[in-house]
Amino acid sequence: MGQPFDAAGDGMPTGFFPAVEPDAAVLPLLRRLGRAVQAEVERHHGAEATIHTELRADRTSDGGARLLRFYWSLQRADDESPMGFAARTVYCDKKDPAPRVHVFPSEPVLTRLADEHGPLLEDGSAGRVEILRYIPLRRLTFRLRDGAGLAPSVIAKVKRPSGLNRAATAFLAVQEAAHRRGFDALTVPRVLRHDPVQQVLYLEELPGRSLDVALYGLDLTAAMEQLAVCHRDLQELDVRGDLPRKGTADWLEDARQAATQIGLFAPSKAGPAAAVYDWLVRAAPEDGRPLYCQGDFLPAQILCDTAGWAIIDLDDSRYADPLSDVAALYAALPREHAIPPARVDEARRTYLEAYARRAGGDLDASRWRWFLTMVELSLLAKRLAKGRATTAEVTRVLDELASPRTSDLP
């Protein structure tokens, strides 16, 4: 159980949800939550750390905002910890709106992490564990050395049972599809063990550096072309697992929720966001032939090695229109730090042209605009909810979405 806060004081941390407007429905929530976060900021004394945060809320009948879930997680390297990692996560939700602090491995949702015989402390020793990535409430990825019955070094993921089962299904289905096709241009880690009791999935550790890091030393044009070919190769695999399907109605629901979220954080932009959603409804395409989509196909999910490239995360796999995955990568590329800002447009264009060639022809301009608009509206809402968007970004994105465009279609 997390420790209750003494929520004294009125101040909010500097940079805490910077795009929130003075009359935003979520502002009273953020003021209350910000006091709890400020206590953690002051406790930390400015040492180097990574912050992850998210506020989920919905609108009440009187126009206010109701808390659904909030977390703010400060994470840092810690040489004094056996795992070399420390995290303090402020969490509350609609069932228990009082913010509490969880000191890692205490976790609000992934409660097995703190168990004496859980996945991190299976033999009572944390020294074999190296934390790689922690997304509060969703997943923990770590390297495990010398685990019983496993290779000397493996990658492990802890998730909620439903997400863990979906990830295991996706990895196995993609492996089987690649084997049937004799496909070796892009590999995925083998599943070594699926332990639903411990809520952990053990995967083969593959060599290489993630593409978002490796890009610094690669030719950008060649890398974007290879990324595009790998993306389409992956989509064309005959993946037969029991994976979710996402169609136009599902995307529209995502867009509706995104427009609502934007209005909760930036009420002056509620009208423009609603107008984008209305256009998406009017212009919605018929469902096309779905292909396998990884669901989060980004450079950070690709390992580059001299022996070939590998994709290391299939957790969000689904069957969907392939352009949804293409649009998501296209929209995300400007935030890849390894791509110089002056070359982002070139990187996008190179990727899109190579993808179209590999797909066998020109992309449908109307479907492309629809999926790119939907993705960018949803991405803006997510960035607002995670406290990453700025006021200038909100204005720029919505202005661009209101303008007809084809966005570098080859």
Residue pairs with C-beta under 8 A, 6 or more apart in sequence:
1 100
1 106
2 89
2 91
2 100
2 101
2 102
2 106
2 108
3 100
3 101
3 103
4 98
4 100
5 35
5 36
5 39
5 90
5 98
5 99
5 100
5 101
6 39
7 32
7 35
7 36
7 39
7 99
8 35
9 35
9 38
9 39
10 31
10 35
11 34
11 35
11 38
12 30
12 31
12 34
12 35
12 37
12 38
13 34
13 37
13 38
13 41
15 387
16 30
16 34
16 37
16 387
17 26
17 30
17 53
17 55
17 265
17 384
17 387
18 387
18 389
18 390
18 391
19 265
19 266
19 384
19 389
19 390
19 391
19 393
19 394
20 26
20 27
20 30
20 265
20 266
21 27
21 265
21 266
21 267
21 268
21 391
23 267
24 65
24 264
24 265
24 266
24 267
25 57
25 59
25 63
25 64
25 65
25 263
25 264
25 267
26 55
26 57
26 65
26 264
26 265
28 64
28 65
29 55
29 57
29 65
29 67
29 70
30 55
33 55
33 70
33 72
33 90
33 92
33 99
36 72
36 90
36 99
37 53
37 72
37 90
40 72
40 74
40 88
40 90
40 101
43 88
44 74
47 76
48 76
49 74
49 75
49 76
50 74
50 75
50 76
51 72
51 73
51 74
51 75
52 71
52 72
52 73
52 75
52 134
52 135
52 136
52 386
53 70
53 71
53 72
53 73
53 386
53 387
54 69
54 70
54 71
54 385
54 386
54 387
55 67
55 69
55 70
55 385
55 387
56 67
56 68
56 69
56 70
56 385
57 65
57 66
57 67
57 68
57 261
57 264
58 65
58 66
58 68
58 260
58 264
59 65
59 66
59 260
59 263
59 264
60 66
65 264
66 94
67 92
67 93
67 94
67 97
68 93
68 94
69 92
69 93
69 94
69 137
70 90
70 91
70 92
70 93
70 99
71 89
71 90
71 91
71 108
71 136
71 137
72 89
72 90
73 87
73 88
73 89
73 90
73 134
73 136
74 87
74 88
74 89
75 85
75 86
75 87
75 104
75 134
76 85
76 86
76 87
77 84
77 85
77 86
78 84
78 85
78 86
81 126
82 125
82 126
82 127
82 129
83 120
83 126
83 127
83 129
83 130
83 131
83 142
84 130
84 131
85 104
85 131
85 134
86 104
87 103
87 104
87 134
88 101
88 102
88 103
88 104
89 101
89 102
89 104
89 107
89 108
89 136
90 99
90 100
90 101
90 102
91 99
91 100
91 101
91 102
91 108
91 136
91 137
92 98
92 99
92 100
93 108
102 108
104 113
104 134
105 113
105 114
105 118
105 120
106 113
106 114
107 113
107 114
107 136
107 137
107 140
108 136
108 137
109 136
109 137
109 138
109 160
110 137
110 139
110 140
110 158
110 159
110 160
110 199
112 118
112 119
112 158
112 198
112 199
112 200
113 119
113 120
113 140
113 158
115 121
116 124
118 198
119 156
119 158
119 195
119 198
119 199
119 200
120 126
120 129
120 142
122 147
122 148
122 198
123 148
128 144
128 145
128 146
128 147
129 142
129 143
129 144
129 145
130 142
130 143
130 145
131 140
131 141
131 142
132 141
132 142
132 143
132 155
133 139
133 140
133 141
134 140
134 141
138 159
138 160
138 163
139 157
139 158
139 159
139 163
139 315
140 157
140 158
141 155
141 156
141 157
141 158
142 155
142 156
142 158
143 153
143 154
143 155
143 156
143 205
144 150
144 153
144 154
144 155
144 156
144 202
145 152
145 153
146 152
147 154
147 156
147 202
149 193
150 192
150 193
150 202
151 192
151 204
151 205
153 205
154 192
154 202
154 203
154 204
154 205
155 189
155 202
155 203
155 204
155 205
155 312
156 200
156 201
156 202
156 203
157 164
157 167
157 200
157 201
157 203
157 315
158 164
158 198
158 199
158 200
159 167
159 199
159 201
159 315
160 199
161 196
161 199
163 315
164 194
164 196
164 199
164 200
164 201
165 196
166 243
166 244
166 315
166 317
167 201
167 314
167 315
167 317
168 191
168 194
168 201
169 241
169 242
169 243
170 239
170 241
170 243
170 314
170 315
170 317
171 188
171 189
171 190
171 191
171 201
171 203
171 314
172 191
172 241
173 239
173 240
173 241
173 243
173 317
174 188
174 234
174 237
174 239
174 241
174 292
174 314
174 317
175 188
175 190
175 191
176 240
177 183
177 237
177 238
177 239
177 240
177 292
178 184
178 187
178 188
178 237
180 238
181 237
181 238
183 233
183 237
184 308
185 229
185 230
185 233
185 308
185 309
186 230
186 233
186 234
186 308
186 309
186 310
186 311
187 206
187 308
187 309
187 310
187 311
188 310
188 311
188 312
188 314
189 203
189 204
189 205
189 206
189 310
189 312
190 203
190 204
191 201
191 202
191 203
191 204
192 202
192 203
192 204
193 201
193 202
194 201
194 202
195 201
195 202
203 312
206 303
206 305
206 310
206 312
207 303
207 305
207 307
208 214
208 303
208 304
208 305
208 309
208 310
209 303
209 304
209 305
210 299
210 300
210 301
210 302
210 303
210 304
210 312
211 223
211 227
211 299
211 300
211 302
211 303
211 304
211 309
212 298
212 299
212 300
212 336
212 337
212 338
213 338
214 223
214 304
214 338
215 223
215 299
215 336
215 338
215 339
216 338
218 304
220 339
220 343
220 346
220 347
220 350
221 346
221 350
224 347
224 350
224 351
224 354
225 350
225 351
225 354
226 309
227 299
227 302
227 329
227 351
227 354
228 350
228 351
228 352
228 353
228 354
228 355
228 358
229 354
229 355
229 358
230 302
230 309
230 311
231 297
231 325
231 326
231 329
231 355
232 322
232 355
232 358
232 359
233 358
234 292
234 294
234 297
234 311
235 291
235 292
235 293
235 322
235 325
236 291
236 292
237 292
239 292
239 317
239 319
241 317
243 292
243 317
243 318
243 319
244 317
244 318
244 319
245 290
245 318
245 319
245 320
246 290
246 293
246 318
246 319
246 320
246 324
247 287
247 290
247 320
247 321
248 284
248 285
248 286
248 287
251 324
251 371
251 374
252 280
252 281
252 284
252 374
254 374
254 378
255 276
255 277
255 280
255 374
255 377
255 378
256 277
257 381
258 273
258 277
258 377
258 378
258 380
258 381
258 382
259 270
259 273
259 274
259 276
259 277
259 377
259 381
261 381
261 384
261 385
262 269
262 270
262 273
262 377
262 380
262 381
262 384
262 394
262 398
263 269
263 270
263 273
263 274
265 384
265 385
266 384
266 391
266 394
269 394
269 395
269 398
272 398
272 399
272 401
272 402
273 377
273 398
275 402
276 373
276 377
276 398
276 401
276 402
277 377
279 373
280 370
280 373
280 374
280 377
283 366
283 369
283 370
284 370
285 366
285 367
285 370
287 321
288 321
288 367
290 319
290 320
290 321
291 319
291 320
291 321
291 322
292 317
292 319
293 317
293 318
293 319
293 320
293 321
293 322
293 324
293 325
294 301
294 311
294 313
294 314
294 316
294 317
294 325
295 314
295 315
295 316
295 317
295 318
295 320
295 325
296 313
296 315
296 316
296 328
297 311
297 325
297 328
297 329
298 329
298 332
298 336
299 336
299 338
301 311
301 312
301 313
302 309
302 310
302 311
302 312
303 309
303 310
303 311
303 312
321 367
321 371
322 359
323 363
323 364
323 367
323 368
323 371
324 371
324 374
324 375
326 352
326 355
326 363
326 371
327 368
327 371
327 372
327 374
327 375
327 376
328 375
328 379
329 351
330 348
330 351
330 352
330 372
330 375
330 407
331 372
331 375
331 376
331 379
332 379
333 339
333 344
333 347
333 348
333 351
334 341
334 344
336 347
339 347
345 408
348 408
349 408
349 410
352 363
352 408
352 409
352 410
353 410
355 363
356 362
356 363
356 409
356 410
357 410
362 409
362 410
363 409
363 410
365 406
365 409
368 406
368 407
368 409
369 404
369 405
369 406
369 407
372 407
373 401
376 397
376 400
376 401
377 397
377 401
380 389
380 393
380 394
380 397
380 398
383 389
383 393
384 394
